[in-house]
Amino acid sequence: MSDEMKFFMYLLEYYAAYKNKKSGDVLKEWDAHNITQKVYDNYWTYHTERIENAYMDIDSLIATGKPAW
């Protein structure tokens, strides 16, 4: 398994806990907003910053379709 996939799974689990949701429900939400690949592709940014920055970016992608920064 790649480092990117390991981090994606980590981020999915922690974001789900942050939102008090099940991981599967979060993944369905990401899929519904067509952001799953964007989240995966942001590995190089997300894994070098505070996890809260990733949460903020994901929330913005869901709400507006645009990254937070």
PDB file of N, CA, C and O in Angstrom:
ATOM      1  N   MET A   1       0.854  -1.175   0.000  1.00  0.00           N
ATOM      2  CA  MET A   1       0.000   0.000   0.000  1.00  0.00           C
ATOM      3  C   MET A   1       0.899   1.237   0.000  1.00  0.00           C
ATOM      4  O   MET A   1       1.892   1.294   0.725  1.00  0.00           O
ATOM      5  N   SER A   2       0.546   2.206  -0.805  1.00  0.00           N
ATOM      6  CA  SER A   2       1.360   3.421  -0.934  1.00  0.00           C
ATOM      7  C   SER A   2       1.205   4.313   0.294  1.00  0.00           C
ATOM      8  O   SER A   2       0.237   4.203   1.046  1.00  0.00           O
ATOM      9  N   ASP A   3       2.175   5.191   0.474  1.00  0.00           N
ATOM     10  CA  ASP A   3       2.091   6.168   1.560  1.00  0.00           C
ATOM     11  C   ASP A   3       0.869   7.070   1.374  1.00  0.00           C
ATOM     12  O   ASP A   3       0.220   7.463   2.343  1.00  0.00           O
ATOM     13  N   GLU A   4       0.570   7.388   0.122  1.00  0.00           N
ATOM     14  CA  GLU A   4      -0.583   8.232  -0.161  1.00  0.00           C
ATOM     15  C   GLU A   4      -1.876   7.563   0.302  1.00  0.00           C
ATOM     16  O   GLU A   4      -2.729   8.208   0.912  1.00  0.00           O
ATOM     17  N   MET A   5      -2.018   6.275   0.013  1.00  0.00           N
ATOM     18  CA  MET A   5      -3.231   5.556   0.403  1.00  0.00           C
ATOM     19  C   MET A   5      -3.311   5.404   1.923  1.00  0.00           C
ATOM     20  O   MET A   5      -4.388   5.528   2.506  1.00  0.00           O
ATOM     21  N   LYS A   6      -2.189   5.140   2.551  1.00  0.00           N
ATOM     22  CA  LYS A   6      -2.179   5.042   4.016  1.00  0.00           C
ATOM     23  C   LYS A   6      -2.629   6.359   4.640  1.00  0.00           C
ATOM     24  O   LYS A   6      -3.432   6.367   5.572  1.00  0.00           O
ATOM     25  N   PHE A   7      -2.111   7.467   4.126  1.00  0.00           N
ATOM     26  CA  PHE A   7      -2.497   8.762   4.672  1.00  0.00           C
ATOM     27  C   PHE A   7      -3.955   9.063   4.362  1.00  0.00           C
ATOM     28  O   PHE A   7      -4.668   9.602   5.208  1.00  0.00           O
ATOM     29  N   PHE A   8      -4.403   8.724   3.171  1.00  0.00           N
ATOM     30  CA  PHE A   8      -5.808   8.943   2.809  1.00  0.00           C
ATOM     31  C   PHE A   8      -6.727   8.228   3.790  1.00  0.00           C
ATOM     32  O   PHE A   8      -7.715   8.804   4.245  1.00  0.00           O
ATOM     33  N   MET A   9      -6.416   6.995   4.115  1.00  0.00           N
ATOM     34  CA  MET A   9      -7.218   6.226   5.064  1.00  0.00           C
ATOM     35  C   MET A   9      -7.166   6.862   6.454  1.00  0.00           C
ATOM     36  O   MET A   9      -8.185   6.955   7.138  1.00  0.00           O
ATOM     37  N   TYR A  10      -5.992   7.292   6.860  1.00  0.00           N
ATOM     38  CA  TYR A  10      -5.824   7.988   8.139  1.00  0.00           C
ATOM     39  C   TYR A  10      -6.683   9.252   8.166  1.00  0.00           C
ATOM     40  O   TYR A  10      -7.425   9.487   9.119  1.00  0.00           O
ATOM     41  N   LEU A  11      -6.577  10.056   7.123  1.00  0.00           N
ATOM     42  CA  LEU A  11      -7.330  11.306   7.040  1.00  0.00           C
ATOM     43  C   LEU A  11      -8.831  11.030   7.045  1.00  0.00           C
ATOM     44  O   LEU A  11      -9.586  11.726   7.724  1.00  0.00           O
ATOM     45  N   LEU A  12      -9.258  10.046   6.312  1.00  0.00           N
ATOM     46  CA  LEU A  12     -10.675   9.690   6.273  1.00  0.00           C
ATOM     47  C   LEU A  12     -11.186   9.324   7.668  1.00  0.00           C
ATOM     48  O   LEU A  12     -12.245   9.792   8.086  1.00  0.00           O
ATOM     49  N   GLU A  13     -10.439   8.497   8.378  1.00  0.00           N
ATOM     50  CA  GLU A  13     -10.838   8.078   9.726  1.00  0.00           C
ATOM     51  C   GLU A  13     -10.887   9.257  10.700  1.00  0.00           C
ATOM     52  O   GLU A  13     -11.841   9.394  11.466  1.00  0.00           O
ATOM     53  N   TYR A  14      -9.880  10.086  10.667  1.00  0.00           N
ATOM     54  CA  TYR A  14      -9.817  11.207  11.598  1.00  0.00           C
ATOM     55  C   TYR A  14     -10.826  12.299  11.239  1.00  0.00           C
ATOM     56  O   TYR A  14     -11.400  12.928  12.128  1.00  0.00           O
ATOM     57  N   TYR A  15     -11.041  12.523   9.964  1.00  0.00           N
ATOM     58  CA  TYR A  15     -12.065  13.491   9.560  1.00  0.00           C
ATOM     59  C   TYR A  15     -13.447  12.994   9.980  1.00  0.00           C
ATOM     60  O   TYR A  15     -14.274  13.777  10.447  1.00  0.00           O
ATOM     61  N   ALA A  16     -13.694  11.713   9.818  1.00  0.00           N
ATOM     62  CA  ALA A  16     -14.971  11.133  10.242  1.00  0.00           C
ATOM     63  C   ALA A  16     -15.175  11.320  11.740  1.00  0.00           C
ATOM     64  O   ALA A  16     -16.270  11.674  12.177  1.00  0.00           O
ATOM     65  N   ALA A  17     -14.134  11.085  12.525  1.00  0.00           N
ATOM     66  CA  ALA A  17     -14.231  11.288  13.975  1.00  0.00           C
ATOM     67  C   ALA A  17     -14.475  12.759  14.290  1.00  0.00           C
ATOM     68  O   ALA A  17     -15.276  13.081  15.168  1.00  0.00           O
ATOM     69  N   TYR A  18     -13.799  13.642  13.588  1.00  0.00           N
ATOM     70  CA  TYR A  18     -13.964  15.090  13.757  1.00  0.00           C
ATOM     71  C   TYR A  18     -15.412  15.505  13.497  1.00  0.00           C
ATOM     72  O   TYR A  18     -15.947  16.375  14.184  1.00  0.00           O
ATOM     73  N   LYS A  19     -16.039  14.880  12.504  1.00  0.00           N
ATOM     74  CA  LYS A  19     -17.419  15.193  12.139  1.00  0.00           C
ATOM     75  C   LYS A  19     -18.428  14.320  12.882  1.00  0.00           C
ATOM     76  O   LYS A  19     -19.637  14.487  12.726  1.00  0.00           O
ATOM     77  N   ASN A  20     -17.919  13.384  13.692  1.00  0.00           N
ATOM     78  CA  ASN A  20     -18.774  12.453  14.435  1.00  0.00           C
ATOM     79  C   ASN A  20     -19.675  11.659  13.478  1.00  0.00           C
ATOM     80  O   ASN A  20     -20.878  11.513  13.697  1.00  0.00           O
ATOM     81  N   LYS A  21     -19.049  11.158  12.418  1.00  0.00           N
ATOM     82  CA  LYS A  21     -19.745  10.370  11.404  1.00  0.00           C
ATOM     83  C   LYS A  21     -18.988   9.065  11.188  1.00  0.00           C
ATOM     84  O   LYS A  21     -17.850   8.915  11.632  1.00  0.00           O
ATOM     85  N   LYS A  22     -19.617   8.142  10.516  1.00  0.00           N
ATOM     86  CA  LYS A  22     -18.953   6.896  10.120  1.00  0.00           C
ATOM     87  C   LYS A  22     -18.085   7.184   8.891  1.00  0.00           C
ATOM     88  O   LYS A  22     -18.430   8.016   8.052  1.00  0.00           O
ATOM     89  N   SER A  23     -16.966   6.488   8.805  1.00  0.00           N
ATOM     90  CA  SER A  23     -16.051   6.684   7.677  1.00  0.00           C
ATOM     91  C   SER A  23     -16.732   6.442   6.342  1.00  0.00           C
ATOM     92  O   SER A  23     -16.515   7.185   5.384  1.00  0.00           O
ATOM     93  N   GLY A  24     -17.552   5.408   6.277  1.00  0.00           N
ATOM     94  CA  GLY A  24     -18.262   5.106   5.039  1.00  0.00           C
ATOM     95  C   GLY A  24     -19.192   6.231   4.612  1.00  0.00           C
ATOM     96  O   GLY A  24     -19.333   6.517   3.423  1.00  0.00           O
ATOM     97  N   ASP A  25     -19.829   6.870   5.598  1.00  0.00           N
ATOM     98  CA  ASP A  25     -20.709   7.992   5.284  1.00  0.00           C
ATOM     99  C   ASP A  25     -19.917   9.195   4.780  1.00  0.00           C
ATOM    100  O   ASP A  25     -20.360   9.903   3.875  1.00  0.00           O
ATOM    101  N   VAL A  26     -18.751   9.422   5.368  1.00  0.00           N
ATOM    102  CA  VAL A  26     -17.894  10.520   4.919  1.00  0.00           C
ATOM    103  C   VAL A  26     -17.429  10.263   3.492  1.00  0.00           C
ATOM    104  O   VAL A  26     -17.444  11.170   2.659  1.00  0.00           O
ATOM    105  N   LEU A  27     -17.018   9.039   3.209  1.00  0.00           N
ATOM    106  CA  LEU A  27     -16.565   8.716   1.854  1.00  0.00           C
ATOM    107  C   LEU A  27     -17.704   8.897   0.853  1.00  0.00           C
ATOM    108  O   LEU A  27     -17.478   9.398  -0.249  1.00  0.00           O
ATOM    109  N   LYS A  28     -18.909   8.504   1.213  1.00  0.00           N
ATOM    110  CA  LYS A  28     -20.063   8.726   0.329  1.00  0.00           C
ATOM    111  C   LYS A  28     -20.291  10.218   0.094  1.00  0.00           C
ATOM    112  O   LYS A  28     -20.611  10.636  -1.019  1.00  0.00           O
ATOM    113  N   GLU A  29     -20.125  11.018   1.151  1.00  0.00           N
ATOM    114  CA  GLU A  29     -20.291  12.466   1.016  1.00  0.00           C
ATOM    115  C   GLU A  29     -19.225  13.041   0.086  1.00  0.00           C
ATOM    116  O   GLU A  29     -19.528  13.859  -0.783  1.00  0.00           O
ATOM    117  N   TRP A  30     -17.981  12.611   0.271  1.00  0.00           N
ATOM    118  CA  TRP A  30     -16.907  13.075  -0.612  1.00  0.00           C
ATOM    119  C   TRP A  30     -17.191  12.683  -2.055  1.00  0.00           C
ATOM    120  O   TRP A  30     -17.007  13.483  -2.972  1.00  0.00           O
ATOM    121  N   ASP A  31     -17.644  11.439  -2.252  1.00  0.00           N
ATOM    122  CA  ASP A  31     -17.973  10.980  -3.600  1.00  0.00           C
ATOM    123  C   ASP A  31     -19.108  11.807  -4.198  1.00  0.00           C
ATOM    124  O   ASP A  31     -19.063  12.174  -5.372  1.00  0.00           O
ATOM    125  N   ALA A  32     -20.124  12.098  -3.386  1.00  0.00           N
ATOM    126  CA  ALA A  32     -21.273  12.872  -3.864  1.00  0.00           C
ATOM    127  C   ALA A  32     -20.870  14.281  -4.295  1.00  0.00           C
ATOM    128  O   ALA A  32     -21.483  14.864  -5.189  1.00  0.00           O
ATOM    129  N   HIS A  33     -19.833  14.822  -3.651  1.00  0.00           N
ATOM    130  CA  HIS A  33     -19.346  16.161  -4.001  1.00  0.00           C
ATOM    131  C   HIS A  33     -18.166  16.114  -4.975  1.00  0.00           C
ATOM    132  O   HIS A  33     -17.564  17.142  -5.284  1.00  0.00           O
ATOM    133  N   ASN A  34     -17.848  14.924  -5.446  1.00  0.00           N
ATOM    134  CA  ASN A  34     -16.748  14.725  -6.403  1.00  0.00           C
ATOM    135  C   ASN A  34     -15.424  15.286  -5.906  1.00  0.00           C
ATOM    136  O   ASN A  34     -14.682  15.907  -6.667  1.00  0.00           O
ATOM    137  N   ILE A  35     -15.126  15.067  -4.621  1.00  0.00           N
ATOM    138  CA  ILE A  35     -13.863  15.584  -4.068  1.00  0.00           C
ATOM    139  C   ILE A  35     -12.928  14.477  -3.583  1.00  0.00           C
ATOM    140  O   ILE A  35     -11.824  14.768  -3.120  1.00  0.00           O
ATOM    141  N   THR A  36     -13.341  13.234  -3.678  1.00  0.00           N
ATOM    142  CA  THR A  36     -12.519  12.138  -3.158  1.00  0.00           C
ATOM    143  C   THR A  36     -11.129  12.146  -3.786  1.00  0.00           C
ATOM    144  O   THR A  36     -10.128  12.048  -3.078  1.00  0.00           O
ATOM    145  N   GLN A  37     -11.064  12.261  -5.087  1.00  0.00           N
ATOM    146  CA  GLN A  37      -9.763  12.267  -5.762  1.00  0.00           C
ATOM    147  C   GLN A  37      -8.957  13.506  -5.395  1.00  0.00           C
ATOM    148  O   GLN A  37      -7.736  13.427  -5.252  1.00  0.00           O
ATOM    149  N   LYS A  38      -9.622  14.648  -5.240  1.00  0.00           N
ATOM    150  CA  LYS A  38      -8.923  15.874  -4.841  1.00  0.00           C
ATOM    151  C   LYS A  38      -8.292  15.700  -3.467  1.00  0.00           C
ATOM    152  O   LYS A  38      -7.149  16.098  -3.245  1.00  0.00           O
ATOM    153  N   VAL A  39      -9.040  15.105  -2.549  1.00  0.00           N
ATOM    154  CA  VAL A  39      -8.515  14.866  -1.207  1.00  0.00           C
ATOM    155  C   VAL A  39      -7.310  13.926  -1.292  1.00  0.00           C
ATOM    156  O   VAL A  39      -6.281  14.175  -0.664  1.00  0.00           O
ATOM    157  N   TYR A  40      -7.436  12.873  -2.050  1.00  0.00           N
ATOM    158  CA  TYR A  40      -6.337  11.922  -2.219  1.00  0.00           C
ATOM    159  C   TYR A  40      -5.121  12.611  -2.842  1.00  0.00           C
ATOM    160  O   TYR A  40      -3.991  12.406  -2.399  1.00  0.00           O
ATOM    161  N   ASP A  41      -5.355  13.413  -3.854  1.00  0.00           N
ATOM    162  CA  ASP A  41      -4.258  14.075  -4.566  1.00  0.00           C
ATOM    163  C   ASP A  41      -3.548  15.142  -3.733  1.00  0.00           C
ATOM    164  O   ASP A  41      -2.430  15.537  -4.063  1.00  0.00           O
ATOM    165  N   ASN A  42      -4.176  15.607  -2.670  1.00  0.00           N
ATOM    166  CA  ASN A  42      -3.566  16.624  -1.812  1.00  0.00           C
ATOM    167  C   ASN A  42      -2.676  16.036  -0.728  1.00  0.00           C
ATOM    168  O   ASN A  42      -2.366  16.711   0.254  1.00  0.00           O
ATOM    169  N   TYR A  43      -2.273  14.814  -0.891  1.00  0.00           N
ATOM    170  CA  TYR A  43      -1.386  14.156   0.072  1.00  0.00           C
ATOM    171  C   TYR A  43      -0.186  15.025   0.431  1.00  0.00           C
ATOM    172  O   TYR A  43       0.115  15.213   1.610  1.00  0.00           O
ATOM    173  N   TRP A  44       0.494  15.548  -0.569  1.00  0.00           N
ATOM    174  CA  TRP A  44       1.737  16.294  -0.318  1.00  0.00           C
ATOM    175  C   TRP A  44       1.502  17.563   0.496  1.00  0.00           C
ATOM    176  O   TRP A  44       2.392  18.008   1.221  1.00  0.00           O
ATOM    177  N   THR A  45       0.337  18.133   0.384  1.00  0.00           N
ATOM    178  CA  THR A  45      -0.004  19.313   1.185  1.00  0.00           C
ATOM    179  C   THR A  45      -0.511  18.897   2.557  1.00  0.00           C
ATOM    180  O   THR A  45      -0.016  19.370   3.579  1.00  0.00           O
ATOM    181  N   TYR A  46      -1.494  18.014   2.575  1.00  0.00           N
ATOM    182  CA  TYR A  46      -2.150  17.654   3.827  1.00  0.00           C
ATOM    183  C   TYR A  46      -1.224  16.984   4.836  1.00  0.00           C
ATOM    184  O   TYR A  46      -1.331  17.238   6.035  1.00  0.00           O
ATOM    185  N   HIS A  47      -0.329  16.145   4.371  1.00  0.00           N
ATOM    186  CA  HIS A  47       0.481  15.400   5.344  1.00  0.00           C
ATOM    187  C   HIS A  47       1.628  16.224   5.923  1.00  0.00           C
ATOM    188  O   HIS A  47       2.306  15.773   6.846  1.00  0.00           O
ATOM    189  N   THR A  48       1.852  17.417   5.395  1.00  0.00           N
ATOM    190  CA  THR A  48       2.929  18.267   5.925  1.00  0.00           C
ATOM    191  C   THR A  48       2.409  19.387   6.820  1.00  0.00           C
ATOM    192  O   THR A  48       3.196  20.131   7.405  1.00  0.00           O
ATOM    193  N   GLU A  49       1.106  19.507   6.927  1.00  0.00           N
ATOM    194  CA  GLU A  49       0.498  20.577   7.717  1.00  0.00           C
ATOM    195  C   GLU A  49      -0.301  19.991   8.870  1.00  0.00           C
ATOM    196  O   GLU A  49      -0.432  18.774   9.001  1.00  0.00           O
ATOM    197  N   ARG A  50      -0.828  20.872   9.695  1.00  0.00           N
ATOM    198  CA  ARG A  50      -1.721  20.423  10.766  1.00  0.00           C
ATOM    199  C   ARG A  50      -2.942  19.750  10.158  1.00  0.00           C
ATOM    200  O   ARG A  50      -3.443  20.189   9.123  1.00  0.00           O
ATOM    201  N   ILE A  51      -3.416  18.702  10.785  1.00  0.00           N
ATOM    202  CA  ILE A  51      -4.567  17.974  10.275  1.00  0.00           C
ATOM    203  C   ILE A  51      -5.801  18.874  10.186  1.00  0.00           C
ATOM    204  O   ILE A  51      -6.656  18.678   9.323  1.00  0.00           O
ATOM    205  N   GLU A  52      -5.888  19.854  11.078  1.00  0.00           N
ATOM    206  CA  GLU A  52      -7.019  20.787  11.053  1.00  0.00           C
ATOM    207  C   GLU A  52      -7.065  21.594   9.754  1.00  0.00           C
ATOM    208  O   GLU A  52      -8.142  21.991   9.309  1.00  0.00           O
ATOM    209  N   ASN A  53      -5.912  21.836   9.151  1.00  0.00           N
ATOM    210  CA  ASN A  53      -5.881  22.534   7.863  1.00  0.00           C
ATOM    211  C   ASN A  53      -6.556  21.688   6.779  1.00  0.00           C
ATOM    212  O   ASN A  53      -7.271  22.213   5.925  1.00  0.00           O
ATOM    213  N   ALA A  54      -6.326  20.399   6.823  1.00  0.00           N
ATOM    214  CA  ALA A  54      -6.980  19.496   5.874  1.00  0.00           C
ATOM    215  C   ALA A  54      -8.484  19.507   6.102  1.00  0.00           C
ATOM    216  O   ALA A  54      -9.255  19.563   5.143  1.00  0.00           O
ATOM    217  N   TYR A  55      -8.910  19.454   7.363  1.00  0.00           N
ATOM    218  CA  TYR A  55     -10.341  19.504   7.677  1.00  0.00           C
ATOM    219  C   TYR A  55     -10.968  20.780   7.103  1.00  0.00           C
ATOM    220  O   TYR A  55     -12.034  20.732   6.490  1.00  0.00           O
ATOM    221  N   MET A  56     -10.309  21.903   7.305  1.00  0.00           N
ATOM    222  CA  MET A  56     -10.814  23.178   6.817  1.00  0.00           C
ATOM    223  C   MET A  56     -10.925  23.163   5.288  1.00  0.00           C
ATOM    224  O   MET A  56     -11.900  23.658   4.723  1.00  0.00           O
ATOM    225  N   ASP A  57      -9.928  22.597   4.638  1.00  0.00           N
ATOM    226  CA  ASP A  57      -9.932  22.532   3.182  1.00  0.00           C
ATOM    227  C   ASP A  57     -11.058  21.623   2.689  1.00  0.00           C
ATOM    228  O   ASP A  57     -11.771  21.968   1.747  1.00  0.00           O
ATOM    229  N   ILE A  58     -11.214  20.484   3.315  1.00  0.00           N
ATOM    230  CA  ILE A  58     -12.274  19.552   2.923  1.00  0.00           C
ATOM    231  C   ILE A  58     -13.638  20.184   3.144  1.00  0.00           C
ATOM    232  O   ILE A  58     -14.513  20.075   2.285  1.00  0.00           O
ATOM    233  N   ASP A  59     -13.835  20.837   4.274  1.00  0.00           N
ATOM    234  CA  ASP A  59     -15.105  21.528   4.533  1.00  0.00           C
ATOM    235  C   ASP A  59     -15.392  22.556   3.449  1.00  0.00           C
ATOM    236  O   ASP A  59     -16.533  22.687   3.005  1.00  0.00           O
ATOM    237  N   SER A  60     -14.373  23.283   3.020  1.00  0.00           N
ATOM    238  CA  SER A  60     -14.537  24.281   1.965  1.00  0.00           C
ATOM    239  C   SER A  60     -14.859  23.613   0.631  1.00  0.00           C
ATOM    240  O   SER A  60     -15.709  24.101  -0.113  1.00  0.00           O
ATOM    241  N   LEU A  61     -14.199  22.517   0.323  1.00  0.00           N
ATOM    242  CA  LEU A  61     -14.485  21.789  -0.919  1.00  0.00           C
ATOM    243  C   LEU A  61     -15.931  21.320  -0.945  1.00  0.00           C
ATOM    244  O   LEU A  61     -16.590  21.394  -1.982  1.00  0.00           O
ATOM    245  N   ILE A  62     -16.428  20.839   0.188  1.00  0.00           N
ATOM    246  CA  ILE A  62     -17.811  20.386   0.266  1.00  0.00           C
ATOM    247  C   ILE A  62     -18.773  21.567   0.120  1.00  0.00           C
ATOM    248  O   ILE A  62     -19.756  21.481  -0.617  1.00  0.00           O
ATOM    249  N   ALA A  63     -18.495  22.650   0.808  1.00  0.00           N
ATOM    250  CA  ALA A  63     -19.411  23.797   0.824  1.00  0.00           C
ATOM    251  C   ALA A  63     -19.395  24.603  -0.472  1.00  0.00           C
ATOM    252  O   ALA A  63     -20.441  25.061  -0.933  1.00  0.00           O
ATOM    253  N   THR A  64     -18.208  24.777  -1.059  1.00  0.00           N
ATOM    254  CA  THR A  64     -18.085  25.696  -2.192  1.00  0.00           C
ATOM    255  C   THR A  64     -17.518  25.062  -3.456  1.00  0.00           C
ATOM    256  O   THR A  64     -17.622  25.631  -4.542  1.00  0.00           O
ATOM    257  N   GLY A  65     -16.919  23.884  -3.314  1.00  0.00           N
ATOM    258  CA  GLY A  65     -16.247  23.260  -4.452  1.00  0.00           C
ATOM    259  C   GLY A  65     -14.850  23.796  -4.688  1.00  0.00           C
ATOM    260  O   GLY A  65     -14.165  23.406  -5.633  1.00  0.00           O
ATOM    261  N   LYS A  66     -14.433  24.713  -3.796  1.00  0.00           N
ATOM    262  CA  LYS A  66     -13.115  25.319  -3.931  1.00  0.00           C
ATOM    263  C   LYS A  66     -12.295  25.067  -2.665  1.00  0.00           C
ATOM    264  O   LYS A  66     -12.853  24.959  -1.573  1.00  0.00           O
ATOM    265  N   PRO A  67     -10.979  24.975  -2.811  1.00  0.00           N
ATOM    266  CA  PRO A  67     -10.136  24.800  -1.623  1.00  0.00           C
ATOM    267  C   PRO A  67     -10.193  26.027  -0.718  1.00  0.00           C
ATOM    268  O   PRO A  67     -10.578  27.114  -1.148  1.00  0.00           O
ATOM    269  N   ALA A  68      -9.809  25.838   0.524  1.00  0.00           N
ATOM    270  CA  ALA A  68      -9.837  26.929   1.506  1.00  0.00           C
ATOM    271  C   ALA A  68      -8.772  27.977   1.223  1.00  0.00           C
ATOM    272  O   ALA A  68      -8.929  29.129   1.628  1.00  0.00           O
ATOM    273  N   TRP A  69      -7.699  27.611   0.542  1.00  0.00           N
ATOM    274  CA  TRP A  69      -6.622  28.571   0.279  1.00  0.00           C
ATOM    275  C   TRP A  69      -6.306  28.672  -1.182  1.00  0.00           C
ATOM    276  O   TRP A  69      -5.423  29.437  -1.572  1.00  0.00           O
TER     277      TRP A  69
END
